Amino acid sequence: MHALSENPTHMGELIELLRYQFDQIDFIDEPVDVGFDCPLDLHCSYTRDQLLVALDFLKPGTVREGVKWLPDKKIDVLFVTLNKSDKDYSPTTMYEDYSISEELFHWQSQSTTSADSPTGQRYIHHAERGSRVLLFVREHKKDAILGSAAAYTYLGTASYVSHEGSRPMNVTWALDRPIPAKYLKKTNKLVVG
């Protein structure tokens, strides 16, 4: 460090590079209160296995559905793939999931979930029952460059607003933190462009 401070040209270039990098920051990650010490940060991306292990579920390979209930943590983890293809999903799993606005998200439950089922009631009454809902979204099932499963972006905790229908339920969730503009176009099917 001493040698760097003695070279004003290099020091100037380093300061210029750091200023440039600082100006490129489009968000600062922050922790989310999920009721226990958890390393997942808001608006960061994780593989399904990474995020499940971070939530203390140590058998991530056993999860095949788009929802995982963690009863010991009182957490529903929602895994959303926004753009589904016929070759990757069956007709009963082509759920309509999208952001309505930066603070509201439309989500369809599994096709067998009715509003009066224990699972449907858990979604509707999660707040009064002391459970949390965590929303993770990805644009596509596969990463276009790597060809492996795409990572999910953590949109944070959500609260039940309303629902329509049954088998599947069309649930509107209010996000506790708004979706950043850089993700909003990807999550909102109503946006043209």
PyMOL commands that place a pseudoatom at each C-alpha (Angstrom):
pseudoatom trace, name=CA, resn=MET, resi=1, chain=A, elem=C, hetatm=0, pos=[0.000, 0.000, 0.000]
pseudoatom trace, name=CA, resn=HIS, resi=2, chain=A, elem=C, hetatm=0, pos=[2.891, 2.340, 0.783]
pseudoatom trace, name=CA, resn=ALA, resi=3, chain=A, elem=C, hetatm=0, pos=[4.366, 1.848, -2.722]
pseudoatom trace, name=CA, resn=LEU, resi=4, chain=A, elem=C, hetatm=0, pos=[0.978, 2.617, -4.267]
pseudoatom trace, name=CA, resn=SER, resi=5, chain=A, elem=C, hetatm=0, pos=[0.647, 5.878, -2.354]
pseudoatom trace, name=CA, resn=GLU, resi=6, chain=A, elem=C, hetatm=0, pos=[4.061, 6.949, -3.648]
pseudoatom trace, name=CA, resn=ASN, resi=7, chain=A, elem=C, hetatm=0, pos=[2.915, 6.508, -7.268]
pseudoatom trace, name=CA, resn=PRO, resi=8, chain=A, elem=C, hetatm=0, pos=[0.294, 9.209, -7.960]
pseudoatom trace, name=CA, resn=THR, resi=9, chain=A, elem=C, hetatm=0, pos=[-0.462, 7.872, -11.458]
pseudoatom trace, name=CA, resn=HIS, resi=10, chain=A, elem=C, hetatm=0, pos=[-1.361, 4.380, -10.254]
pseudoatom trace, name=CA, resn=MET, resi=11, chain=A, elem=C, hetatm=0, pos=[-3.185, 5.774, -7.234]
pseudoatom trace, name=CA, resn=GLY, resi=12, chain=A, elem=C, hetatm=0, pos=[-5.225, 8.079, -9.496]
pseudoatom trace, name=CA, resn=GLU, resi=13, chain=A, elem=C, hetatm=0, pos=[-6.118, 5.204, -11.825]
pseudoatom trace, name=CA, resn=LEU, resi=14, chain=A, elem=C, hetatm=0, pos=[-7.155, 3.026, -8.893]
pseudoatom trace, name=CA, resn=ILE, resi=15, chain=A, elem=C, hetatm=0, pos=[-9.371, 5.768, -7.455]
pseudoatom trace, name=CA, resn=GLU, resi=16, chain=A, elem=C, hetatm=0, pos=[-10.931, 6.339, -10.881]
pseudoatom trace, name=CA, resn=LEU, resi=17, chain=A, elem=C, hetatm=0, pos=[-11.610, 2.595, -11.261]
pseudoatom trace, name=CA, resn=LEU, resi=18, chain=A, elem=C, hetatm=0, pos=[-13.167, 2.405, -7.785]
pseudoatom trace, name=CA, resn=ARG, resi=19, chain=A, elem=C, hetatm=0, pos=[-15.412, 5.409, -8.520]
pseudoatom trace, name=CA, resn=TYR, resi=20, chain=A, elem=C, hetatm=0, pos=[-16.523, 3.800, -11.771]
pseudoatom trace, name=CA, resn=GLN, resi=21, chain=A, elem=C, hetatm=0, pos=[-17.303, 0.511, -10.032]
pseudoatom trace, name=CA, resn=PHE, resi=22, chain=A, elem=C, hetatm=0, pos=[-19.159, 2.353, -7.273]
pseudoatom trace, name=CA, resn=ASP, resi=23, chain=A, elem=C, hetatm=0, pos=[-21.331, 4.111, -9.866]
pseudoatom trace, name=CA, resn=GLN, resi=24, chain=A, elem=C, hetatm=0, pos=[-22.229, 0.720, -11.407]
pseudoatom trace, name=CA, resn=ILE, resi=25, chain=A, elem=C, hetatm=0, pos=[-23.795, -0.624, -8.193]
pseudoatom trace, name=CA, resn=ASP, resi=26, chain=A, elem=C, hetatm=0, pos=[-27.523, -0.919, -8.850]
pseudoatom trace, name=CA, resn=PHE, resi=27, chain=A, elem=C, hetatm=0, pos=[-28.525, -2.334, -5.460]
pseudoatom trace, name=CA, resn=ILE, resi=28, chain=A, elem=C, hetatm=0, pos=[-27.049, -3.205, -2.125]
pseudoatom trace, name=CA, resn=ASP, resi=29, chain=A, elem=C, hetatm=0, pos=[-27.976, -6.606, -0.799]
pseudoatom trace, name=CA, resn=GLU, resi=30, chain=A, elem=C, hetatm=0, pos=[-29.561, -6.744, 2.609]
pseudoatom trace, name=CA, resn=PRO, resi=31, chain=A, elem=C, hetatm=0, pos=[-30.609, -9.488, 4.987]
pseudoatom trace, name=CA, resn=VAL, resi=32, chain=A, elem=C, hetatm=0, pos=[-34.239, -10.554, 5.356]
pseudoatom trace, name=CA, resn=ASP, resi=33, chain=A, elem=C, hetatm=0, pos=[-35.742, -11.389, 8.743]
pseudoatom trace, name=CA, resn=VAL, resi=34, chain=A, elem=C, hetatm=0, pos=[-36.969, -14.980, 8.479]
pseudoatom trace, name=CA, resn=GLY, resi=35, chain=A, elem=C, hetatm=0, pos=[-36.995, -15.636, 12.211]
pseudoatom trace, name=CA, resn=PHE, resi=36, chain=A, elem=C, hetatm=0, pos=[-33.522, -17.207, 12.483]
pseudoatom trace, name=CA, resn=ASP, resi=37, chain=A, elem=C, hetatm=0, pos=[-29.978, -16.518, 11.345]
pseudoatom trace, name=CA, resn=CYS, resi=38, chain=A, elem=C, hetatm=0, pos=[-30.073, -17.010, 7.567]
pseudoatom trace, name=CA, resn=PRO, resi=39, chain=A, elem=C, hetatm=0, pos=[-27.397, -16.075, 4.984]
pseudoatom trace, name=CA, resn=LEU, resi=40, chain=A, elem=C, hetatm=0, pos=[-29.868, -15.356, 2.142]
pseudoatom trace, name=CA, resn=ASP, resi=41, chain=A, elem=C, hetatm=0, pos=[-29.921, -11.709, 1.082]
pseudoatom trace, name=CA, resn=LEU, resi=42, chain=A, elem=C, hetatm=0, pos=[-32.700, -9.840, -0.677]
pseudoatom trace, name=CA, resn=HIS, resi=43, chain=A, elem=C, hetatm=0, pos=[-32.526, -9.650, -4.494]
pseudoatom trace, name=CA, resn=CYS, resi=44, chain=A, elem=C, hetatm=0, pos=[-29.513, -11.966, -4.692]
pseudoatom trace, name=CA, resn=SER, resi=45, chain=A, elem=C, hetatm=0, pos=[-29.519, -15.153, -6.764]
pseudoatom trace, name=CA, resn=TYR, resi=46, chain=A, elem=C, hetatm=0, pos=[-29.124, -18.710, -5.499]
pseudoatom trace, name=CA, resn=THR, resi=47, chain=A, elem=C, hetatm=0, pos=[-29.474, -22.218, -6.850]
pseudoatom trace, name=CA, resn=ARG, resi=48, chain=A, elem=C, hetatm=0, pos=[-32.362, -24.197, -5.414]
pseudoatom trace, name=CA, resn=ASP, resi=49, chain=A, elem=C, hetatm=0, pos=[-29.954, -26.364, -3.416]
pseudoatom trace, name=CA, resn=GLN, resi=50, chain=A, elem=C, hetatm=0, pos=[-28.075, -23.351, -2.017]
pseudoatom trace, name=CA, resn=LEU, resi=51, chain=A, elem=C, hetatm=0, pos=[-31.199, -21.619, -0.803]
pseudoatom trace, name=CA, resn=LEU, resi=52, chain=A, elem=C, hetatm=0, pos=[-32.713, -24.757, 0.735]
pseudoatom trace, name=CA, resn=VAL, resi=53, chain=A, elem=C, hetatm=0, pos=[-29.506, -25.550, 2.624]
pseudoatom trace, name=CA, resn=ALA, resi=54, chain=A, elem=C, hetatm=0, pos=[-29.353, -21.910, 3.778]
pseudoatom trace, name=CA, resn=LEU, resi=55, chain=A, elem=C, hetatm=0, pos=[-32.845, -22.463, 5.209]
pseudoatom trace, name=CA, resn=ASP, resi=56, chain=A, elem=C, hetatm=0, pos=[-31.511, -25.522, 7.112]
pseudoatom trace, name=CA, resn=PHE, resi=57, chain=A, elem=C, hetatm=0, pos=[-33.167, -28.058, 4.794]
pseudoatom trace, name=CA, resn=LEU, resi=58, chain=A, elem=C, hetatm=0, pos=[-30.299, -30.454, 4.236]
pseudoatom trace, name=CA, resn=LYS, resi=59, chain=A, elem=C, hetatm=0, pos=[-31.924, -32.763, 1.661]
pseudoatom trace, name=CA, resn=PRO, resi=60, chain=A, elem=C, hetatm=0, pos=[-32.504, -30.361, -1.248]
pseudoatom trace, name=CA, resn=GLY, resi=61, chain=A, elem=C, hetatm=0, pos=[-32.391, -33.171, -3.818]
pseudoatom trace, name=CA, resn=THR, resi=62, chain=A, elem=C, hetatm=0, pos=[-35.689, -34.508, -2.455]
pseudoatom trace, name=CA, resn=VAL, resi=63, chain=A, elem=C, hetatm=0, pos=[-37.603, -31.354, -3.429]
pseudoatom trace, name=CA, resn=ARG, resi=64, chain=A, elem=C, hetatm=0, pos=[-39.354, -31.727, -6.793]
pseudoatom trace, name=CA, resn=GLU, resi=65, chain=A, elem=C, hetatm=0, pos=[-42.271, -29.316, -6.397]
pseudoatom trace, name=CA, resn=GLY, resi=66, chain=A, elem=C, hetatm=0, pos=[-42.447, -25.556, -6.770]
pseudoatom trace, name=CA, resn=VAL, resi=67, chain=A, elem=C, hetatm=0, pos=[-43.296, -25.183, -3.086]
pseudoatom trace, name=CA, resn=LYS, resi=68, chain=A, elem=C, hetatm=0, pos=[-41.535, -26.444, 0.010]
pseudoatom trace, name=CA, resn=TRP, resi=69, chain=A, elem=C, hetatm=0, pos=[-43.158, -26.180, 3.448]
pseudoatom trace, name=CA, resn=LEU, resi=70, chain=A, elem=C, hetatm=0, pos=[-40.591, -26.173, 6.259]
pseudoatom trace, name=CA, resn=PRO, resi=71, chain=A, elem=C, hetatm=0, pos=[-42.762, -26.872, 9.331]
pseudoatom trace, name=CA, resn=ASP, resi=72, chain=A, elem=C, hetatm=0, pos=[-39.966, -26.544, 11.898]
pseudoatom trace, name=CA, resn=LYS, resi=73, chain=A, elem=C, hetatm=0, pos=[-39.182, -23.042, 10.550]
pseudoatom trace, name=CA, resn=LYS, resi=74, chain=A, elem=C, hetatm=0, pos=[-42.829, -22.202, 9.745]
pseudoatom trace, name=CA, resn=ILE, resi=75, chain=A, elem=C, hetatm=0, pos=[-41.791, -21.130, 6.241]
pseudoatom trace, name=CA, resn=ASP, resi=76, chain=A, elem=C, hetatm=0, pos=[-43.350, -21.720, 2.829]
pseudoatom trace, name=CA, resn=VAL, resi=77, chain=A, elem=C, hetatm=0, pos=[-40.714, -21.444, 0.111]
pseudoatom trace, name=CA, resn=LEU, resi=78, chain=A, elem=C, hetatm=0, pos=[-42.205, -20.613, -3.297]
pseudoatom trace, name=CA, resn=PHE, resi=79, chain=A, elem=C, hetatm=0, pos=[-40.055, -21.478, -6.340]
pseudoatom trace, name=CA, resn=VAL, resi=80, chain=A, elem=C, hetatm=0, pos=[-41.340, -19.649, -9.407]
pseudoatom trace, name=CA, resn=THR, resi=81, chain=A, elem=C, hetatm=0, pos=[-40.230, -20.135, -13.001]
pseudoatom trace, name=CA, resn=LEU, resi=82, chain=A, elem=C, hetatm=0, pos=[-41.750, -17.258, -14.966]
pseudoatom trace, name=CA, resn=ASN, resi=83, chain=A, elem=C, hetatm=0, pos=[-41.353, -18.459, -18.559]
pseudoatom trace, name=CA, resn=LYS, resi=84, chain=A, elem=C, hetatm=0, pos=[-42.360, -22.091, -18.812]
pseudoatom trace, name=CA, resn=SER, resi=85, chain=A, elem=C, hetatm=0, pos=[-42.088, -24.219, -21.937]
pseudoatom trace, name=CA, resn=ASP, resi=86, chain=A, elem=C, hetatm=0, pos=[-44.297, -27.149, -22.941]
pseudoatom trace, name=CA, resn=LYS, resi=87, chain=A, elem=C, hetatm=0, pos=[-41.259, -29.428, -23.150]
pseudoatom trace, name=CA, resn=ASP, resi=88, chain=A, elem=C, hetatm=0, pos=[-40.258, -28.800, -19.514]
pseudoatom trace, name=CA, resn=TYR, resi=89, chain=A, elem=C, hetatm=0, pos=[-43.664, -28.588, -17.825]
pseudoatom trace, name=CA, resn=SER, resi=90, chain=A, elem=C, hetatm=0, pos=[-46.848, -30.636, -17.967]
pseudoatom trace, name=CA, resn=PRO, resi=91, chain=A, elem=C, hetatm=0, pos=[-50.189, -28.895, -18.602]
pseudoatom trace, name=CA, resn=THR, resi=92, chain=A, elem=C, hetatm=0, pos=[-50.995, -29.153, -14.875]
pseudoatom trace, name=CA, resn=THR, resi=93, chain=A, elem=C, hetatm=0, pos=[-47.803, -27.287, -13.910]
pseudoatom trace, name=CA, resn=MET, resi=94, chain=A, elem=C, hetatm=0, pos=[-47.953, -24.411, -16.429]
pseudoatom trace, name=CA, resn=TYR, resi=95, chain=A, elem=C, hetatm=0, pos=[-48.784, -21.971, -13.635]
pseudoatom trace, name=CA, resn=GLU, resi=96, chain=A, elem=C, hetatm=0, pos=[-49.442, -18.303, -14.326]
pseudoatom trace, name=CA, resn=ASP, resi=97, chain=A, elem=C, hetatm=0, pos=[-46.998, -16.461, -12.072]
pseudoatom trace, name=CA, resn=TYR, resi=98, chain=A, elem=C, hetatm=0, pos=[-46.054, -12.814, -12.573]
pseudoatom trace, name=CA, resn=SER, resi=99, chain=A, elem=C, hetatm=0, pos=[-45.641, -9.480, -10.836]
pseudoatom trace, name=CA, resn=ILE, resi=100, chain=A, elem=C, hetatm=0, pos=[-48.672, -7.228, -10.911]
pseudoatom trace, name=CA, resn=SER, resi=101, chain=A, elem=C, hetatm=0, pos=[-46.642, -4.233, -9.750]
pseudoatom trace, name=CA, resn=GLU, resi=102, chain=A, elem=C, hetatm=0, pos=[-43.405, -3.671, -7.872]
pseudoatom trace, name=CA, resn=GLU, resi=103, chain=A, elem=C, hetatm=0, pos=[-45.174, -4.654, -4.652]
pseudoatom trace, name=CA, resn=LEU, resi=104, chain=A, elem=C, hetatm=0, pos=[-47.775, -7.260, -5.730]
pseudoatom trace, name=CA, resn=PHE, resi=105, chain=A, elem=C, hetatm=0, pos=[-47.195, -10.721, -7.169]
pseudoatom trace, name=CA, resn=HIS, resi=106, chain=A, elem=C, hetatm=0, pos=[-49.736, -13.102, -8.737]
pseudoatom trace, name=CA, resn=TRP, resi=107, chain=A, elem=C, hetatm=0, pos=[-48.988, -16.741, -7.985]
pseudoatom trace, name=CA, resn=GLN, resi=108, chain=A, elem=C, hetatm=0, pos=[-50.843, -19.963, -8.741]
pseudoatom trace, name=CA, resn=SER, resi=109, chain=A, elem=C, hetatm=0, pos=[-50.738, -22.774, -6.225]
pseudoatom trace, name=CA, resn=GLN, resi=110, chain=A, elem=C, hetatm=0, pos=[-50.264, -26.388, -7.218]
pseudoatom trace, name=CA, resn=SER, resi=111, chain=A, elem=C, hetatm=0, pos=[-53.171, -27.640, -9.312]
pseudoatom trace, name=CA, resn=THR, resi=112, chain=A, elem=C, hetatm=0, pos=[-54.466, -29.873, -6.500]
pseudoatom trace, name=CA, resn=THR, resi=113, chain=A, elem=C, hetatm=0, pos=[-54.535, -27.152, -3.819]
pseudoatom trace, name=CA, resn=SER, resi=114, chain=A, elem=C, hetatm=0, pos=[-57.995, -25.942, -2.861]
pseudoatom trace, name=CA, resn=ALA, resi=115, chain=A, elem=C, hetatm=0, pos=[-58.704, -22.885, -0.749]
pseudoatom trace, name=CA, resn=ASP, resi=116, chain=A, elem=C, hetatm=0, pos=[-60.259, -25.004, 2.008]
pseudoatom trace, name=CA, resn=SER, resi=117, chain=A, elem=C, hetatm=0, pos=[-57.411, -27.564, 2.148]
pseudoatom trace, name=CA, resn=PRO, resi=118, chain=A, elem=C, hetatm=0, pos=[-54.875, -27.406, 4.989]
pseudoatom trace, name=CA, resn=THR, resi=119, chain=A, elem=C, hetatm=0, pos=[-52.285, -26.040, 2.534]
pseudoatom trace, name=CA, resn=GLY, resi=120, chain=A, elem=C, hetatm=0, pos=[-54.669, -23.417, 1.129]
pseudoatom trace, name=CA, resn=GLN, resi=121, chain=A, elem=C, hetatm=0, pos=[-55.621, -22.355, 4.645]
pseudoatom trace, name=CA, resn=ARG, resi=122, chain=A, elem=C, hetatm=0, pos=[-51.929, -22.137, 5.569]
pseudoatom trace, name=CA, resn=TYR, resi=123, chain=A, elem=C, hetatm=0, pos=[-51.374, -19.687, 2.685]
pseudoatom trace, name=CA, resn=ILE, resi=124, chain=A, elem=C, hetatm=0, pos=[-54.428, -17.602, 3.535]
pseudoatom trace, name=CA, resn=HIS, resi=125, chain=A, elem=C, hetatm=0, pos=[-53.801, -17.450, 7.292]
pseudoatom trace, name=CA, resn=HIS, resi=126, chain=A, elem=C, hetatm=0, pos=[-50.000, -17.542, 7.374]
pseudoatom trace, name=CA, resn=ALA, resi=127, chain=A, elem=C, hetatm=0, pos=[-49.627, -14.206, 9.185]
pseudoatom trace, name=CA, resn=GLU, resi=128, chain=A, elem=C, hetatm=0, pos=[-51.979, -15.015, 12.040]
pseudoatom trace, name=CA, resn=ARG, resi=129, chain=A, elem=C, hetatm=0, pos=[-50.438, -18.497, 12.342]
pseudoatom trace, name=CA, resn=GLY, resi=130, chain=A, elem=C, hetatm=0, pos=[-46.952, -17.026, 12.582]
pseudoatom trace, name=CA, resn=SER, resi=131, chain=A, elem=C, hetatm=0, pos=[-45.530, -18.476, 9.387]
pseudoatom trace, name=CA, resn=ARG, resi=132, chain=A, elem=C, hetatm=0, pos=[-43.645, -16.730, 6.613]
pseudoatom trace, name=CA, resn=VAL, resi=133, chain=A, elem=C, hetatm=0, pos=[-43.777, -16.966, 2.826]
pseudoatom trace, name=CA, resn=LEU, resi=134, chain=A, elem=C, hetatm=0, pos=[-40.500, -16.568, 0.880]
pseudoatom trace, name=CA, resn=LEU, resi=135, chain=A, elem=C, hetatm=0, pos=[-40.614, -15.869, -2.848]
pseudoatom trace, name=CA, resn=PHE, resi=136, chain=A, elem=C, hetatm=0, pos=[-37.843, -16.972, -5.215]
pseudoatom trace, name=CA, resn=VAL, resi=137, chain=A, elem=C, hetatm=0, pos=[-38.168, -16.392, -8.960]
pseudoatom trace, name=CA, resn=ARG, resi=138, chain=A, elem=C, hetatm=0, pos=[-36.225, -17.223, -12.087]
pseudoatom trace, name=CA, resn=GLU, resi=139, chain=A, elem=C, hetatm=0, pos=[-36.931, -16.289, -15.674]
pseudoatom trace, name=CA, resn=HIS, resi=140, chain=A, elem=C, hetatm=0, pos=[-36.328, -19.709, -17.270]
pseudoatom trace, name=CA, resn=LYS, resi=141, chain=A, elem=C, hetatm=0, pos=[-35.775, -23.256, -16.052]
pseudoatom trace, name=CA, resn=LYS, resi=142, chain=A, elem=C, hetatm=0, pos=[-32.327, -23.524, -17.656]
pseudoatom trace, name=CA, resn=ASP, resi=143, chain=A, elem=C, hetatm=0, pos=[-29.475, -21.060, -17.721]
pseudoatom trace, name=CA, resn=ALA, resi=144, chain=A, elem=C, hetatm=0, pos=[-29.083, -20.180, -21.420]
pseudoatom trace, name=CA, resn=ILE, resi=145, chain=A, elem=C, hetatm=0, pos=[-25.297, -20.000, -21.223]
pseudoatom trace, name=CA, resn=LEU, resi=146, chain=A, elem=C, hetatm=0, pos=[-24.444, -22.852, -18.842]
pseudoatom trace, name=CA, resn=GLY, resi=147, chain=A, elem=C, hetatm=0, pos=[-27.290, -25.199, -19.764]
pseudoatom trace, name=CA, resn=SER, resi=148, chain=A, elem=C, hetatm=0, pos=[-27.755, -26.094, -16.097]
pseudoatom trace, name=CA, resn=ALA, resi=149, chain=A, elem=C, hetatm=0, pos=[-30.669, -25.187, -13.856]
pseudoatom trace, name=CA, resn=ALA, resi=150, chain=A, elem=C, hetatm=0, pos=[-31.064, -21.422, -13.610]
pseudoatom trace, name=CA, resn=ALA, resi=151, chain=A, elem=C, hetatm=0, pos=[-30.642, -19.689, -10.262]
pseudoatom trace, name=CA, resn=TYR, resi=152, chain=A, elem=C, hetatm=0, pos=[-33.531, -18.071, -8.404]
pseudoatom trace, name=CA, resn=THR, resi=153, chain=A, elem=C, hetatm=0, pos=[-33.606, -14.427, -7.341]
pseudoatom trace, name=CA, resn=TYR, resi=154, chain=A, elem=C, hetatm=0, pos=[-34.830, -13.884, -3.795]
pseudoatom trace, name=CA, resn=LEU, resi=155, chain=A, elem=C, hetatm=0, pos=[-37.692, -11.388, -3.813]
pseudoatom trace, name=CA, resn=GLY, resi=156, chain=A, elem=C, hetatm=0, pos=[-38.049, -11.642, -0.044]
pseudoatom trace, name=CA, resn=THR, resi=157, chain=A, elem=C, hetatm=0, pos=[-40.990, -12.261, 2.220]
pseudoatom trace, name=CA, resn=ALA, resi=158, chain=A, elem=C, hetatm=0, pos=[-44.581, -11.848, 1.099]
pseudoatom trace, name=CA, resn=SER, resi=159, chain=A, elem=C, hetatm=0, pos=[-47.958, -11.479, 2.783]
pseudoatom trace, name=CA, resn=TYR, resi=160, chain=A, elem=C, hetatm=0, pos=[-51.300, -12.844, 1.636]
pseudoatom trace, name=CA, resn=VAL, resi=161, chain=A, elem=C, hetatm=0, pos=[-53.622, -10.236, 0.094]
pseudoatom trace, name=CA, resn=SER, resi=162, chain=A, elem=C, hetatm=0, pos=[-56.378, -12.243, -1.612]
pseudoatom trace, name=CA, resn=HIS, resi=163, chain=A, elem=C, hetatm=0, pos=[-57.122, -15.254, -3.746]
pseudoatom trace, name=CA, resn=GLU, resi=164, chain=A, elem=C, hetatm=0, pos=[-59.518, -16.383, -6.445]
pseudoatom trace, name=CA, resn=GLY, resi=165, chain=A, elem=C, hetatm=0, pos=[-60.432, -19.868, -7.504]
pseudoatom trace, name=CA, resn=SER, resi=166, chain=A, elem=C, hetatm=0, pos=[-59.384, -23.232, -6.261]
pseudoatom trace, name=CA, resn=ARG, resi=167, chain=A, elem=C, hetatm=0, pos=[-57.335, -26.122, -7.710]
pseudoatom trace, name=CA, resn=PRO, resi=168, chain=A, elem=C, hetatm=0, pos=[-55.253, -24.046, -8.388]
pseudoatom trace, name=CA, resn=MET, resi=169, chain=A, elem=C, hetatm=0, pos=[-55.655, -21.012, -6.176]
pseudoatom trace, name=CA, resn=ASN, resi=170, chain=A, elem=C, hetatm=0, pos=[-54.748, -17.670, -7.766]
pseudoatom trace, name=CA, resn=VAL, resi=171, chain=A, elem=C, hetatm=0, pos=[-53.071, -15.872, -4.880]
pseudoatom trace, name=CA, resn=THR, resi=172, chain=A, elem=C, hetatm=0, pos=[-52.030, -12.227, -4.746]
pseudoatom trace, name=CA, resn=TRP, resi=173, chain=A, elem=C, hetatm=0, pos=[-49.055, -11.676, -2.445]
pseudoatom trace, name=CA, resn=ALA, resi=174, chain=A, elem=C, hetatm=0, pos=[-47.802, -8.299, -1.190]
pseudoatom trace, name=CA, resn=LEU, resi=175, chain=A, elem=C, hetatm=0, pos=[-44.020, -8.222, -1.135]
pseudoatom trace, name=CA, resn=ASP, resi=176, chain=A, elem=C, hetatm=0, pos=[-42.497, -6.728, 1.985]
pseudoatom trace, name=CA, resn=ARG, resi=177, chain=A, elem=C, hetatm=0, pos=[-39.865, -5.013, -0.195]
pseudoatom trace, name=CA, resn=PRO, resi=178, chain=A, elem=C, hetatm=0, pos=[-40.592, -3.760, -3.740]
pseudoatom trace, name=CA, resn=ILE, resi=179, chain=A, elem=C, hetatm=0, pos=[-39.158, -5.518, -6.773]
pseudoatom trace, name=CA, resn=PRO, resi=180, chain=A, elem=C, hetatm=0, pos=[-36.264, -3.439, -8.151]
pseudoatom trace, name=CA, resn=ALA, resi=181, chain=A, elem=C, hetatm=0, pos=[-36.808, -1.936, -11.590]
pseudoatom trace, name=CA, resn=LYS, resi=182, chain=A, elem=C, hetatm=0, pos=[-34.107, -4.164, -13.124]
pseudoatom trace, name=CA, resn=TYR, resi=183, chain=A, elem=C, hetatm=0, pos=[-36.213, -7.257, -12.285]
pseudoatom trace, name=CA, resn=LEU, resi=184, chain=A, elem=C, hetatm=0, pos=[-39.676, -5.802, -12.809]
pseudoatom trace, name=CA, resn=LYS, resi=185, chain=A, elem=C, hetatm=0, pos=[-39.707, -6.119, -16.602]
pseudoatom trace, name=CA, resn=LYS, resi=186, chain=A, elem=C, hetatm=0, pos=[-38.669, -9.783, -16.322]
pseudoatom trace, name=CA, resn=THR, resi=187, chain=A, elem=C, hetatm=0, pos=[-41.337, -10.628, -13.748]
pseudoatom trace, name=CA, resn=ASN, resi=188, chain=A, elem=C, hetatm=0, pos=[-44.255, -8.664, -15.206]
pseudoatom trace, name=CA, resn=LYS, resi=189, chain=A, elem=C, hetatm=0, pos=[-46.009, -10.329, -18.156]
pseudoatom trace, name=CA, resn=LEU, resi=190, chain=A, elem=C, hetatm=0, pos=[-48.188, -7.250, -18.585]
pseudoatom trace, name=CA, resn=VAL, resi=191, chain=A, elem=C, hetatm=0, pos=[-45.225, -5.054, -19.588]
pseudoatom trace, name=CA, resn=VAL, resi=192, chain=A, elem=C, hetatm=0, pos=[-44.847, -4.666, -23.342]
pseudoatom trace, name=CA, resn=GLY, resi=193, chain=A, elem=C, hetatm=0, pos=[-41.346, -4.572, -24.785]
for i in range(1, 193): cmd.bond("trace and resi %d" % i, "trace and resi %d" % (i + 1))
show_as sticks, trace
zoom trace
